[in-house]
């Protein structure tokens, strides 16, 4: 069941955030480390400069991540699923087709959904939808901060 945040709940959430993120005691940094090694400030400027790569080309691909062109090729090789509205299911089906068969005695556009899998039809669902929502309570908001 989906939940939504009412106006009262929103006010409670804002107050809870203010309570939990109010200004705290100032934090003073004792040292700065990069990969466990302490960095010393520059003797004149007293600055610490940590160089961080700004482009993926600055990094080593030691995990074999795929490139954009490899991704595009993989996506283009995917079989596309199509839909077909039918009064009765064909004698045999076709791979990658969702057959939408009208339900008997139902009004509106409500269908049973079938796919041809392992040489037989498999019902995979229907097009009916039911949505239930209710307001999230203040105690549920409080629990997020505990």
C-alpha positions in Angstrom: 0.0 0.0 0.0 1.4 3.4 -1.0 1.5 6.2 1.6 1.4 10.0 1.2 2.5 12.8 3.4 -0.4 15.0 4.6 0.0 18.7 5.4 0.1 17.9 9.1 2.6 15.2 8.5 4.8 17.5 6.4 4.8 20.1 9.2 5.8 17.3 11.7 8.6 16.1 9.3 10.0 19.7 9.0 10.1 20.0 12.8 11.7 16.6 13.2 14.4 17.6 10.6 15.1 20.9 12.4 15.4 19.0 15.8 17.9 16.5 14.4 20.0 18.8 12.2 20.1 21.9 14.4 23.5 23.5 14.8 25.8 21.3 16.7 29.1 22.0 18.4 31.8 23.2 16.0 33.9 20.3 14.7 37.6 21.0 14.4 39.7 18.9 12.0 42.7 17.3 13.7 44.3 15.9 10.6 43.6 15.2 6.9 44.4 11.8 5.4 44.3 10.4 1.9 44.0 6.6 1.7 45.2 6.4 5.3 48.3 8.6 4.8 48.4 11.9 6.7 48.8 15.0 4.5 50.8 17.9 5.7 49.7 21.5 4.8 51.9 23.6 2.5 54.5 25.4 4.7 53.7 28.8 3.2 50.0 28.7 2.3 48.9 26.3 5.0 46.7 24.6 2.4 46.2 21.0 1.7 45.4 20.1 -2.0 43.9 16.7 -2.6 43.9 16.0 -6.4 40.7 14.2 -7.3 40.1 12.9 -10.9 37.5 14.8 -12.7 37.1 12.6 -15.8 36.6 8.8 -16.0 39.6 8.8 -18.4 41.8 9.7 -15.5 40.9 6.4 -13.8 42.0 2.9 -14.4 39.3 0.5 -15.4 40.4 -2.4 -13.3 36.8 -3.7 -12.8 36.1 -4.2 -16.5 33.2 -1.7 -16.6 31.7 -1.6 -20.1 32.0 1.5 -22.3 29.0 3.4 -23.8 29.6 1.7 -27.2 29.6 -1.7 -25.6 26.3 -0.8 -23.7 24.7 0.4 -27.0 25.7 -2.8 -28.7 24.3 -4.9 -25.9 21.0 -2.9 -25.8 20.6 -3.2 -29.6 20.9 -7.0 -29.3 17.9 -7.3 -26.9 14.8 -8.9 -28.3 12.0 -6.4 -28.2 8.6 -7.4 -26.6 5.5 -6.6 -28.5 1.8 -6.8 -27.6 -1.1 -8.2 -29.6 -4.8 -7.9 -28.7 -6.7 -11.2 -29.5 -10.2 -12.6 -29.1 -8.7 -16.1 -28.6 -5.2 -17.3 -28.2 -3.6 -18.6 -31.4 -2.9 -22.4 -31.7 0.8 -21.6 -31.1 2.4 -18.4 -29.9 5.4 -16.4 -30.8 8.4 -15.6 -28.5 8.5 -12.0 -27.1 4.8 -11.3 -27.7 2.4 -10.5 -24.9 -1.1 -11.6 -25.9 -3.9 -9.5 -24.5 -7.1 -11.5 -24.4 -10.3 -9.7 -23.4 -11.8 -11.0 -20.2 -15.3 -12.5 -20.5 -18.1 -10.5 -18.9 -15.8 -7.6 -17.9 -16.5 -4.0 -19.0 -13.8 -1.6 -20.0 -10.3 -2.4 -21.3 -9.4 -5.3 -19.0 -7.3 -8.1 -20.4 -5.7 -11.3 -19.3 -2.0 -11.3 -20.4 -0.3 -14.4 -21.8 3.1 -15.3 -23.2 4.3 -18.3 -25.2 6.8 -20.0 -22.9 8.3 -23.5 -23.3 5.8 -24.4 -26.0 2.6 -23.4 -24.1 0.8 -20.3 -22.9 1.6 -19.0 -19.5 -0.7 -16.4 -17.9 1.5 -13.6 -16.7 -1.1 -11.3 -15.3 -3.9 -8.9 -16.2 -4.4 -5.2 -16.8 -6.6 -4.5 -13.8 -5.1 -2.0 -11.3 -5.9 -1.3 -7.7 -4.2 1.5 -5.8 -4.5 1.9 -2.0 -2.9 4.8 -0.2 -3.0 6.1 3.3 -1.4 9.0 5.1 1.9 8.3 6.9 1.5 8.9 10.6 3.7 11.2 12.9 4.9 8.1 14.8 6.1 6.6 11.5 8.0 9.9 10.8 9.4 9.8 14.3 10.7 6.2 13.7 12.7 7.4 10.8 14.8 9.5 13.2 15.3 6.9 15.9 
